[in-house]
């Protein structure tokens, strides 16, 4: 039972890493075209998601909560920016 959960967890991390990297690239392209600061913060959020997923694959540490805080902070700044 524990092995299946670990396999599902690793699969989820790989999917999150792939999607976050794809969204990072798309949002950076949008930022390069429009030069809106809001898009830069969104791009940084997706980049931090990607880095967190990669770190989780190698470290498998639950101490990555700081990465979640950075992601939430970047998304908050992007949403609050007018």
PDB file of N, CA, C and O in Angstrom:
ATOM      1  N   UNK A   1       0.825  -1.199   0.000  1.00  0.00           N
ATOM      2  CA  UNK A   1       0.000   0.000   0.000  1.00  0.00           C
ATOM      3  C   UNK A   1       0.865   1.257   0.000  1.00  0.00           C
ATOM      4  O   UNK A   1       0.568   2.210  -0.720  1.00  0.00           O
ATOM      5  N   UNK A   2       1.935   1.268   0.803  1.00  0.00           N
ATOM      6  CA  UNK A   2       2.807   2.433   0.884  1.00  0.00           C
ATOM      7  C   UNK A   2       3.547   2.701  -0.406  1.00  0.00           C
ATOM      8  O   UNK A   2       3.786   3.857  -0.755  1.00  0.00           O
ATOM      9  N   UNK A   3       3.921   1.631  -1.135  1.00  0.00           N
ATOM     10  CA  UNK A   3       4.626   1.809  -2.405  1.00  0.00           C
ATOM     11  C   UNK A   3       3.738   2.458  -3.448  1.00  0.00           C
ATOM     12  O   UNK A   3       4.199   3.293  -4.227  1.00  0.00           O
ATOM     13  N   UNK A   4       2.458   2.077  -3.469  1.00  0.00           N
ATOM     14  CA  UNK A   4       1.532   2.665  -4.442  1.00  0.00           C
ATOM     15  C   UNK A   4       1.317   4.147  -4.157  1.00  0.00           C
ATOM     16  O   UNK A   4       1.200   4.955  -5.078  1.00  0.00           O
ATOM     17  N   UNK A   5       1.268   4.491  -2.892  1.00  0.00           N
ATOM     18  CA  UNK A   5       1.111   5.903  -2.525  1.00  0.00           C
ATOM     19  C   UNK A   5       2.351   6.689  -2.934  1.00  0.00           C
ATOM     20  O   UNK A   5       2.237   7.799  -3.455  1.00  0.00           O
ATOM     21  N   UNK A   6       3.527   6.127  -2.702  1.00  0.00           N
ATOM     22  CA  UNK A   6       4.763   6.800  -3.107  1.00  0.00           C
ATOM     23  C   UNK A   6       4.849   6.948  -4.615  1.00  0.00           C
ATOM     24  O   UNK A   6       5.300   7.981  -5.110  1.00  0.00           O
ATOM     25  N   UNK A   7       4.418   5.921  -5.360  1.00  0.00           N
ATOM     26  CA  UNK A   7       4.415   6.010  -6.823  1.00  0.00           C
ATOM     27  C   UNK A   7       3.450   7.082  -7.297  1.00  0.00           C
ATOM     28  O   UNK A   7       3.769   7.852  -8.204  1.00  0.00           O
ATOM     29  N   UNK A   8       2.267   7.138  -6.688  1.00  0.00           N
ATOM     30  CA  UNK A   8       1.286   8.161  -7.043  1.00  0.00           C
ATOM     31  C   UNK A   8       1.810   9.552  -6.704  1.00  0.00           C
ATOM     32  O   UNK A   8       1.610  10.497  -7.468  1.00  0.00           O
ATOM     33  N   UNK A   9       2.473   9.678  -5.576  1.00  0.00           N
ATOM     34  CA  UNK A   9       3.058  10.953  -5.175  1.00  0.00           C
ATOM     35  C   UNK A   9       4.131  11.398  -6.166  1.00  0.00           C
ATOM     36  O   UNK A   9       4.155  12.558  -6.577  1.00  0.00           O
ATOM     37  N   UNK A  10       5.012  10.487  -6.546  1.00  0.00           N
ATOM     38  CA  UNK A  10       6.072  10.822  -7.504  1.00  0.00           C
ATOM     39  C   UNK A  10       5.490  11.177  -8.873  1.00  0.00           C
ATOM     40  O   UNK A  10       5.963  12.105  -9.529  1.00  0.00           O
ATOM     41  N   UNK A  11       4.463  10.438  -9.304  1.00  0.00           N
ATOM     42  CA  UNK A  11       3.805  10.759 -10.572  1.00  0.00           C
ATOM     43  C   UNK A  11       3.207  12.158 -10.513  1.00  0.00           C
ATOM     44  O   UNK A  11       3.338  12.936 -11.459  1.00  0.00           O
ATOM     45  N   UNK A  12       2.551  12.478  -9.398  1.00  0.00           N
ATOM     46  CA  UNK A  12       1.948  13.806  -9.238  1.00  0.00           C
ATOM     47  C   UNK A  12       3.004  14.899  -9.278  1.00  0.00           C
ATOM     48  O   UNK A  12       2.786  15.953  -9.875  1.00  0.00           O
ATOM     49  N   UNK A  13       4.138  14.657  -8.650  1.00  0.00           N
ATOM     50  CA  UNK A  13       5.214  15.650  -8.637  1.00  0.00           C
ATOM     51  C   UNK A  13       5.752  15.875 -10.042  1.00  0.00           C
ATOM     52  O   UNK A  13       6.030  17.011 -10.424  1.00  0.00           O
ATOM     53  N   UNK A  14       5.900  14.801 -10.816  1.00  0.00           N
ATOM     54  CA  UNK A  14       6.387  14.934 -12.195  1.00  0.00           C
ATOM     55  C   UNK A  14       5.387  15.714 -13.041  1.00  0.00           C
ATOM     56  O   UNK A  14       5.780  16.561 -13.843  1.00  0.00           O
ATOM     57  N   UNK A  15       4.096  15.433 -12.868  1.00  0.00           N
ATOM     58  CA  UNK A  15       3.065  16.163 -13.616  1.00  0.00           C
ATOM     59  C   UNK A  15       3.077  17.638 -13.225  1.00  0.00           C
ATOM     60  O   UNK A  15       3.007  18.507 -14.094  1.00  0.00           O
ATOM     61  N   UNK A  16       3.164  17.927 -11.941  1.00  0.00           N
ATOM     62  CA  UNK A  16       3.209  19.316 -11.477  1.00  0.00           C
ATOM     63  C   UNK A  16       4.437  20.029 -12.032  1.00  0.00           C
ATOM     64  O   UNK A  16       4.351  21.182 -12.454  1.00  0.00           O
ATOM     65  N   UNK A  17       5.577  19.344 -12.033  1.00  0.00           N
ATOM     66  CA  UNK A  17       6.804  19.951 -12.569  1.00  0.00           C
ATOM     67  C   UNK A  17       6.631  20.279 -14.047  1.00  0.00           C
ATOM     68  O   UNK A  17       6.988  21.372 -14.487  1.00  0.00           O
ATOM     69  N   UNK A  18       6.092  19.348 -14.808  1.00  0.00           N
ATOM     70  CA  UNK A  18       5.910  19.578 -16.239  1.00  0.00           C
ATOM     71  C   UNK A  18       4.940  20.708 -16.531  1.00  0.00           C
ATOM     72  O   UNK A  18       5.221  21.583 -17.351  1.00  0.00           O
ATOM     73  N   UNK A  19       3.799  20.689 -15.858  1.00  0.00           N
ATOM     74  CA  UNK A  19       2.801  21.737 -16.090  1.00  0.00           C
ATOM     75  C   UNK A  19       3.290  23.105 -15.628  1.00  0.00           C
ATOM     76  O   UNK A  19       3.059  24.110 -16.301  1.00  0.00           O
ATOM     77  N   UNK A  20       3.953  23.145 -14.499  1.00  0.00           N
ATOM     78  CA  UNK A  20       4.431  24.444 -14.010  1.00  0.00           C
ATOM     79  C   UNK A  20       5.515  25.007 -14.919  1.00  0.00           C
ATOM     80  O   UNK A  20       5.581  26.219 -15.122  1.00  0.00           O
ATOM     81  N   UNK A  21       6.368  24.142 -15.470  1.00  0.00           N
ATOM     82  CA  UNK A  21       7.385  24.633 -16.400  1.00  0.00           C
ATOM     83  C   UNK A  21       6.731  25.148 -17.681  1.00  0.00           C
ATOM     84  O   UNK A  21       7.127  26.187 -18.209  1.00  0.00           O
ATOM     85  N   UNK A  22       5.731  24.421 -18.179  1.00  0.00           N
ATOM     86  CA  UNK A  22       5.015  24.862 -19.378  1.00  0.00           C
ATOM     87  C   UNK A  22       4.335  26.209 -19.133  1.00  0.00           C
ATOM     88  O   UNK A  22       4.412  27.104 -19.974  1.00  0.00           O
ATOM     89  N   UNK A  23       3.673  26.357 -17.990  1.00  0.00           N
ATOM     90  CA  UNK A  23       3.007  27.623 -17.676  1.00  0.00           C
ATOM     91  C   UNK A  23       4.010  28.747 -17.444  1.00  0.00           C
ATOM     92  O   UNK A  23       3.726  29.903 -17.758  1.00  0.00           O
ATOM     93  N   UNK A  24       5.175  28.421 -16.901  1.00  0.00           N
ATOM     94  CA  UNK A  24       6.239  29.415 -16.746  1.00  0.00           C
ATOM     95  C   UNK A  24       6.670  29.945 -18.110  1.00  0.00           C
ATOM     96  O   UNK A  24       6.790  31.156 -18.298  1.00  0.00           O
ATOM     97  N   UNK A  25       6.900  29.047 -19.057  1.00  0.00           N
ATOM     98  CA  UNK A  25       7.335  29.462 -20.399  1.00  0.00           C
ATOM     99  C   UNK A  25       6.265  30.321 -21.062  1.00  0.00           C
ATOM    100  O   UNK A  25       6.575  31.360 -21.645  1.00  0.00           O
ATOM    101  N   UNK A  26       5.014  29.893 -20.977  1.00  0.00           N
ATOM    102  CA  UNK A  26       3.919  30.648 -21.600  1.00  0.00           C
ATOM    103  C   UNK A  26       3.793  32.036 -20.971  1.00  0.00           C
ATOM    104  O   UNK A  26       3.638  33.029 -21.683  1.00  0.00           O
ATOM    105  N   UNK A  27       3.860  32.107 -19.650  1.00  0.00           N
ATOM    106  CA  UNK A  27       3.717  33.415 -19.000  1.00  0.00           C
ATOM    107  C   UNK A  27       4.923  34.313 -19.256  1.00  0.00           C
ATOM    108  O   UNK A  27       4.769  35.533 -19.316  1.00  0.00           O
ATOM    109  N   UNK A  28       6.118  33.747 -19.410  1.00  0.00           N
ATOM    110  CA  UNK A  28       7.290  34.567 -19.748  1.00  0.00           C
ATOM    111  C   UNK A  28       7.175  35.117 -21.169  1.00  0.00           C
ATOM    112  O   UNK A  28       7.573  36.253 -21.428  1.00  0.00           O
ATOM    113  N   UNK A  29       6.638  34.325 -22.082  1.00  0.00           N
ATOM    114  CA  UNK A  29       6.408  34.815 -23.444  1.00  0.00           C
ATOM    115  C   UNK A  29       5.412  35.971 -23.405  1.00  0.00           C
ATOM    116  O   UNK A  29       5.600  36.985 -24.076  1.00  0.00           O
ATOM    117  N   UNK A  30       4.354  35.811 -22.615  1.00  0.00           N
ATOM    118  CA  UNK A  30       3.371  36.891 -22.481  1.00  0.00           C
ATOM    119  C   UNK A  30       4.006  38.133 -21.874  1.00  0.00           C
ATOM    120  O   UNK A  30       3.744  39.250 -22.321  1.00  0.00           O
ATOM    121  N   UNK A  31       4.844  37.939 -20.851  1.00  0.00           N
ATOM    122  CA  UNK A  31       5.518  39.082 -20.231  1.00  0.00           C
ATOM    123  C   UNK A  31       6.437  39.779 -21.227  1.00  0.00           C
ATOM    124  O   UNK A  31       6.492  41.009 -21.262  1.00  0.00           O
ATOM    125  N   UNK A  32       7.153  39.013 -22.030  1.00  0.00           N
ATOM    126  CA  UNK A  32       8.084  39.630 -22.983  1.00  0.00           C
ATOM    127  C   UNK A  32       7.342  40.438 -24.043  1.00  0.00           C
ATOM    128  O   UNK A  32       7.886  41.397 -24.589  1.00  0.00           O
ATOM    129  N   UNK A  33       6.117  40.056 -24.331  1.00  0.00           N
ATOM    130  CA  UNK A  33       5.327  40.802 -25.321  1.00  0.00           C
ATOM    131  C   UNK A  33       4.658  42.037 -24.720  1.00  0.00           C
ATOM    132  O   UNK A  33       4.658  43.110 -25.324  1.00  0.00           O
ATOM    133  N   UNK A  34       4.090  41.877 -23.528  1.00  0.00           N
ATOM    134  CA  UNK A  34       3.282  42.951 -22.943  1.00  0.00           C
ATOM    135  C   UNK A  34       4.023  43.810 -21.920  1.00  0.00           C
ATOM    136  O   UNK A  34       3.631  44.951 -21.674  1.00  0.00           O
ATOM    137  N   UNK A  35       5.083  43.277 -21.324  1.00  0.00           N
ATOM    138  CA  UNK A  35       5.890  43.984 -20.323  1.00  0.00           C
ATOM    139  C   UNK A  35       5.061  44.473 -19.135  1.00  0.00           C
ATOM    140  O   UNK A  35       5.281  45.571 -18.625  1.00  0.00           O
ATOM    141  N   UNK A  36       4.103  43.646 -18.698  1.00  0.00           N
ATOM    142  CA  UNK A  36       3.326  43.970 -17.504  1.00  0.00           C
ATOM    143  C   UNK A  36       3.955  43.276 -16.310  1.00  0.00           C
ATOM    144  O   UNK A  36       4.234  42.078 -16.356  1.00  0.00           O
ATOM    145  N   UNK A  37       4.174  44.024 -15.250  1.00  0.00           N
ATOM    146  CA  UNK A  37       4.818  43.496 -14.055  1.00  0.00           C
ATOM    147  C   UNK A  37       4.022  42.336 -13.450  1.00  0.00           C
ATOM    148  O   UNK A  37       4.598  41.406 -12.885  1.00  0.00           O
ATOM    149  N   UNK A  38       2.705  42.399 -13.571  1.00  0.00           N
ATOM    150  CA  UNK A  38       1.845  41.335 -13.058  1.00  0.00           C
ATOM    151  C   UNK A  38       2.207  39.988 -13.685  1.00  0.00           C
ATOM    152  O   UNK A  38       2.239  38.971 -12.992  1.00  0.00           O
ATOM    153  N   UNK A  39       2.477  39.976 -14.974  1.00  0.00           N
ATOM    154  CA  UNK A  39       2.845  38.736 -15.658  1.00  0.00           C
ATOM    155  C   UNK A  39       4.204  38.220 -15.206  1.00  0.00           C
ATOM    156  O   UNK A  39       4.436  37.011 -15.191  1.00  0.00           O
ATOM    157  N   UNK A  40       5.096  39.124 -14.839  1.00  0.00           N
ATOM    158  CA  UNK A  40       6.398  38.695 -14.329  1.00  0.00           C
ATOM    159  C   UNK A  40       6.239  37.955 -13.000  1.00  0.00           C
ATOM    160  O   UNK A  40       6.881  36.926 -12.786  1.00  0.00           O
ATOM    161  N   UNK A  41       5.394  38.467 -12.110  1.00  0.00           N
ATOM    162  CA  UNK A  41       5.173  37.793 -10.830  1.00  0.00           C
ATOM    163  C   UNK A  41       4.486  36.440 -11.024  1.00  0.00           C
ATOM    164  O   UNK A  41       4.787  35.481 -10.314  1.00  0.00           O
ATOM    165  N   UNK A  42       3.576  36.368 -11.972  1.00  0.00           N
ATOM    166  CA  UNK A  42       2.937  35.086 -12.276  1.00  0.00           C
ATOM    167  C   UNK A  42       3.973  34.105 -12.806  1.00  0.00           C
ATOM    168  O   UNK A  42       3.968  32.931 -12.435  1.00  0.00           O
ATOM    169  N   UNK A  43       4.860  34.581 -13.670  1.00  0.00           N
ATOM    170  CA  UNK A  43       5.932  33.727 -14.196  1.00  0.00           C
ATOM    171  C   UNK A  43       6.828  33.222 -13.077  1.00  0.00           C
ATOM    172  O   UNK A  43       7.184  32.044 -13.041  1.00  0.00           O
ATOM    173  N   UNK A  44       7.191  34.114 -12.165  1.00  0.00           N
ATOM    174  CA  UNK A  44       8.033  33.716 -11.037  1.00  0.00           C
ATOM    175  C   UNK A  44       7.339  32.675 -10.160  1.00  0.00           C
ATOM    176  O   UNK A  44       7.986  31.766  -9.638  1.00  0.00           O
ATOM    177  N   UNK A  45       6.031  32.808 -10.002  1.00  0.00           N
ATOM    178  CA  UNK A  45       5.286  31.825  -9.217  1.00  0.00           C
ATOM    179  C   UNK A  45       5.376  30.440  -9.840  1.00  0.00           C
ATOM    180  O   UNK A  45       5.620  29.453  -9.146  1.00  0.00           O
ATOM    181  N   UNK A  46       5.178  30.373 -11.148  1.00  0.00           N
ATOM    182  CA  UNK A  46       5.263  29.077 -11.818  1.00  0.00           C
ATOM    183  C   UNK A  46       6.685  28.530 -11.789  1.00  0.00           C
ATOM    184  O   UNK A  46       6.878  27.317 -11.705  1.00  0.00           O
ATOM    185  N   UNK A  47       7.674  29.403 -11.857  1.00  0.00           N
ATOM    186  CA  UNK A  47       9.067  28.954 -11.770  1.00  0.00           C
ATOM    187  C   UNK A  47       9.353  28.350 -10.392  1.00  0.00           C
ATOM    188  O   UNK A  47      10.033  27.330 -10.283  1.00  0.00           O
ATOM    189  N   UNK A  48       8.827  28.992  -9.342  1.00  0.00           N
ATOM    190  CA  UNK A  48       9.036  28.465  -7.997  1.00  0.00           C
ATOM    191  C   UNK A  48       8.315  27.122  -7.826  1.00  0.00           C
ATOM    192  O   UNK A  48       8.838  26.218  -7.175  1.00  0.00           O
ATOM    193  N   UNK A  49       7.113  26.989  -8.409  1.00  0.00           N
ATOM    194  CA  UNK A  49       6.430  25.693  -8.402  1.00  0.00           C
ATOM    195  C   UNK A  49       7.309  24.623  -9.050  1.00  0.00           C
ATOM    196  O   UNK A  49       7.441  23.519  -8.522  1.00  0.00           O
ATOM    197  N   UNK A  50       7.907  24.953 -10.189  1.00  0.00           N
ATOM    198  CA  UNK A  50       8.765  24.007 -10.901  1.00  0.00           C
ATOM    199  C   UNK A  50       9.974  23.620 -10.050  1.00  0.00           C
ATOM    200  O   UNK A  50      10.292  22.438  -9.921  1.00  0.00           O
ATOM    201  N   UNK A  51      10.638  24.607  -9.477  1.00  0.00           N
ATOM    202  CA  UNK A  51      11.818  24.340  -8.642  1.00  0.00           C
ATOM    203  C   UNK A  51      11.433  23.482  -7.439  1.00  0.00           C
ATOM    204  O   UNK A  51      12.160  22.561  -7.066  1.00  0.00           O
ATOM    205  N   UNK A  52      10.294  23.790  -6.840  1.00  0.00           N
ATOM    206  CA  UNK A  52       9.833  23.013  -5.687  1.00  0.00           C
ATOM    207  C   UNK A  52       9.602  21.557  -6.073  1.00  0.00           C
ATOM    208  O   UNK A  52       9.989  20.653  -5.333  1.00  0.00           O
ATOM    209  N   UNK A  53       8.981  21.323  -7.212  1.00  0.00           N
ATOM    210  CA  UNK A  53       8.723  19.948  -7.649  1.00  0.00           C
ATOM    211  C   UNK A  53      10.027  19.197  -7.890  1.00  0.00           C
ATOM    212  O   UNK A  53      10.148  18.029  -7.520  1.00  0.00           O
ATOM    213  N   UNK A  54      10.999  19.856  -8.506  1.00  0.00           N
ATOM    214  CA  UNK A  54      12.295  19.216  -8.753  1.00  0.00           C
ATOM    215  C   UNK A  54      12.994  18.912  -7.428  1.00  0.00           C
ATOM    216  O   UNK A  54      13.544  17.825  -7.252  1.00  0.00           O
ATOM    217  N   UNK A  55      12.975  19.863  -6.504  1.00  0.00           N
ATOM    218  CA  UNK A  55      13.588  19.636  -5.192  1.00  0.00           C
ATOM    219  C   UNK A  55      12.905  18.489  -4.452  1.00  0.00           C
ATOM    220  O   UNK A  55      13.564  17.685  -3.793  1.00  0.00           O
ATOM    221  N   UNK A  56      11.589  18.422  -4.568  1.00  0.00           N
ATOM    222  CA  UNK A  56      10.862  17.350  -3.895  1.00  0.00           C
ATOM    223  C   UNK A  56      11.252  15.989  -4.450  1.00  0.00           C
ATOM    224  O   UNK A  56      11.334  15.012  -3.705  1.00  0.00           O
ATOM    225  N   UNK A  57      11.495  15.919  -5.762  1.00  0.00           N
ATOM    226  CA  UNK A  57      11.909  14.650  -6.362  1.00  0.00           C
ATOM    227  C   UNK A  57      13.224  14.161  -5.777  1.00  0.00           C
ATOM    228  O   UNK A  57      13.401  12.963  -5.557  1.00  0.00           O
ATOM    229  N   UNK A  58      14.144  15.077  -5.526  1.00  0.00           N
ATOM    230  CA  UNK A  58      15.464  14.684  -5.042  1.00  0.00           C
ATOM    231  C   UNK A  58      15.571  14.652  -3.518  1.00  0.00           C
ATOM    232  O   UNK A  58      16.297  13.825  -2.965  1.00  0.00           O
ATOM    233  N   UNK A  59      14.868  15.528  -2.852  1.00  0.00           N
ATOM    234  CA  UNK A  59      14.998  15.629  -1.402  1.00  0.00           C
ATOM    235  C   UNK A  59      13.882  14.897  -0.667  1.00  0.00           C
ATOM    236  O   UNK A  59      14.088  14.384   0.434  1.00  0.00           O
ATOM    237  N   UNK A  60      12.702  14.850  -1.278  1.00  0.00           N
ATOM    238  CA  UNK A  60      11.522  14.245  -0.661  1.00  0.00           C
ATOM    239  C   UNK A  60      11.337  14.758   0.765  1.00  0.00           C
ATOM    240  O   UNK A  60      11.076  13.996   1.696  1.00  0.00           O
ATOM    241  N   UNK A  61      11.480  16.058   0.903  1.00  0.00           N
ATOM    242  CA  UNK A  61      11.398  16.693   2.211  1.00  0.00           C
ATOM    243  C   UNK A  61      10.072  17.419   2.358  1.00  0.00           C
ATOM    244  O   UNK A  61       9.552  17.995   1.403  1.00  0.00           O
ATOM    245  N   UNK A  62       9.550  17.384   3.537  1.00  0.00           N
ATOM    246  CA  UNK A  62       8.316  18.106   3.804  1.00  0.00           C
ATOM    247  C   UNK A  62       8.610  19.531   4.274  1.00  0.00           C
ATOM    248  O   UNK A  62       7.693  20.275   4.623  1.00  0.00           O
ATOM    249  N   UNK A  63       9.876  19.903   4.282  1.00  0.00           N
ATOM    250  CA  UNK A  63      10.267  21.245   4.712  1.00  0.00           C
ATOM    251  C   UNK A  63      10.230  22.249   3.569  1.00  0.00           C
ATOM    252  O   UNK A  63      10.823  23.324   3.669  1.00  0.00           O
ATOM    253  N   UNK A  64       9.553  21.916   2.506  1.00  0.00           N
ATOM    254  CA  UNK A  64       9.492  22.820   1.362  1.00  0.00           C
ATOM    255  C   UNK A  64       8.335  23.810   1.479  1.00  0.00           C
ATOM    256  O   UNK A  64       7.922  24.396   0.479  1.00  0.00           O
ATOM    257  N   UNK A  65       7.813  23.999   2.678  1.00  0.00           N
ATOM    258  CA  UNK A  65       6.711  24.929   2.897  1.00  0.00           C
ATOM    259  C   UNK A  65       7.115  26.360   2.574  1.00  0.00           C
ATOM    260  O   UNK A  65       6.262  27.171   2.213  1.00  0.00           O
ATOM    261  N   UNK A  66       8.388  26.684   2.694  1.00  0.00           N
ATOM    262  CA  UNK A  66       8.870  28.025   2.354  1.00  0.00           C
ATOM    263  C   UNK A  66       8.643  28.301   0.871  1.00  0.00           C
ATOM    264  O   UNK A  66       8.340  29.430   0.484  1.00  0.00           O
ATOM    265  N   UNK A  67       8.791  27.263   0.038  1.00  0.00           N
ATOM    266  CA  UNK A  67       8.535  27.428  -1.394  1.00  0.00           C
ATOM    267  C   UNK A  67       7.061  27.772  -1.620  1.00  0.00           C
ATOM    268  O   UNK A  67       6.745  28.611  -2.464  1.00  0.00           O
ATOM    269  N   UNK A  68       6.161  27.132  -0.876  1.00  0.00           N
ATOM    270  CA  UNK A  68       4.742  27.456  -0.991  1.00  0.00           C
ATOM    271  C   UNK A  68       4.484  28.907  -0.607  1.00  0.00           C
ATOM    272  O   UNK A  68       3.679  29.587  -1.244  1.00  0.00           O
ATOM    273  N   UNK A  69       5.159  29.378   0.421  1.00  0.00           N
ATOM    274  CA  UNK A  69       5.006  30.766   0.845  1.00  0.00           C
ATOM    275  C   UNK A  69       5.457  31.727  -0.252  1.00  0.00           C
ATOM    276  O   UNK A  69       4.798  32.738  -0.496  1.00  0.00           O
ATOM    277  N   UNK A  70       6.569  31.424  -0.915  1.00  0.00           N
ATOM    278  CA  UNK A  70       7.035  32.263  -2.028  1.00  0.00           C
ATOM    279  C   UNK A  70       6.025  32.275  -3.169  1.00  0.00           C
ATOM    280  O   UNK A  70       5.744  33.323  -3.751  1.00  0.00           O
ATOM    281  N   UNK A  71       5.486  31.113  -3.481  1.00  0.00           N
ATOM    282  CA  UNK A  71       4.505  31.023  -4.563  1.00  0.00           C
ATOM    283  C   UNK A  71       3.286  31.872  -4.240  1.00  0.00           C
ATOM    284  O   UNK A  71       2.824  32.653  -5.072  1.00  0.00           O
ATOM    285  N   UNK A  72       2.771  31.718  -3.034  1.00  0.00           N
ATOM    286  CA  UNK A  72       1.593  32.487  -2.641  1.00  0.00           C
ATOM    287  C   UNK A  72       1.900  33.984  -2.640  1.00  0.00           C
ATOM    288  O   UNK A  72       1.061  34.786  -3.050  1.00  0.00           O
ATOM    289  N   UNK A  73       3.077  34.365  -2.190  1.00  0.00           N
ATOM    290  CA  UNK A  73       3.451  35.781  -2.175  1.00  0.00           C
ATOM    291  C   UNK A  73       3.509  36.351  -3.588  1.00  0.00           C
ATOM    292  O   UNK A  73       2.995  37.443  -3.833  1.00  0.00           O
ATOM    293  N   UNK A  74       4.128  35.627  -4.523  1.00  0.00           N
ATOM    294  CA  UNK A  74       4.198  36.109  -5.908  1.00  0.00           C
ATOM    295  C   UNK A  74       2.804  36.221  -6.528  1.00  0.00           C
ATOM    296  O   UNK A  74       2.510  37.198  -7.216  1.00  0.00           O
ATOM    297  N   UNK A  75       1.953  35.235  -6.291  1.00  0.00           N
ATOM    298  CA  UNK A  75       0.598  35.297  -6.846  1.00  0.00           C
ATOM    299  C   UNK A  75      -0.206  36.427  -6.207  1.00  0.00           C
ATOM    300  O   UNK A  75      -1.009  37.069  -6.885  1.00  0.00           O
ATOM    301  N   UNK A  76      -0.003  36.681  -4.913  1.00  0.00           N
ATOM    302  CA  UNK A  76      -0.685  37.788  -4.257  1.00  0.00           C
ATOM    303  C   UNK A  76      -0.247  39.122  -4.854  1.00  0.00           C
ATOM    304  O   UNK A  76      -1.076  39.987  -5.135  1.00  0.00           O
ATOM    305  N   UNK A  77       1.049  39.281  -5.044  1.00  0.00           N
ATOM    306  CA  UNK A  77       1.563  40.526  -5.631  1.00  0.00           C
ATOM    307  C   UNK A  77       0.998  40.726  -7.027  1.00  0.00           C
ATOM    308  O   UNK A  77       0.629  41.839  -7.402  1.00  0.00           O
ATOM    309  N   UNK A  78       0.931  39.641  -7.799  1.00  0.00           N
ATOM    310  CA  UNK A  78       0.390  39.742  -9.159  1.00  0.00           C
ATOM    311  C   UNK A  78      -1.086  40.123  -9.127  1.00  0.00           C
ATOM    312  O   UNK A  78      -1.533  40.938  -9.934  1.00  0.00           O
ATOM    313  N   UNK A  79      -1.839  39.546  -8.208  1.00  0.00           N
ATOM    314  CA  UNK A  79      -3.270  39.842  -8.125  1.00  0.00           C
ATOM    315  C   UNK A  79      -3.522  41.246  -7.584  1.00  0.00           C
ATOM    316  O   UNK A  79      -4.473  41.907  -8.002  1.00  0.00           O
ATOM    317  N   UNK A  80      -2.689  41.704  -6.667  1.00  0.00           N
ATOM    318  CA  UNK A  80      -2.884  43.017  -6.055  1.00  0.00           C
ATOM    319  C   UNK A  80      -2.379  44.154  -6.933  1.00  0.00           C
ATOM    320  O   UNK A  80      -2.792  45.301  -6.760  1.00  0.00           O
ATOM    321  N   UNK A  81      -1.497  43.851  -7.865  1.00  0.00           N
ATOM    322  CA  UNK A  81      -0.910  44.871  -8.740  1.00  0.00           C
ATOM    323  C   UNK A  81      -1.972  45.385  -9.699  1.00  0.00           C
ATOM    324  O   UNK A  81      -2.675  44.599 -10.335  1.00  0.00           O
ATOM    325  N   UNK A  82      -2.088  46.706  -9.801  1.00  0.00           N
ATOM    326  CA  UNK A  82      -3.087  47.297 -10.704  1.00  0.00           C
ATOM    327  C   UNK A  82      -2.471  47.738 -11.988  1.00  0.00           C
ATOM    328  O   UNK A  82      -3.167  48.256 -12.861  1.00  0.00           O
TER     329      UNK A  82
END
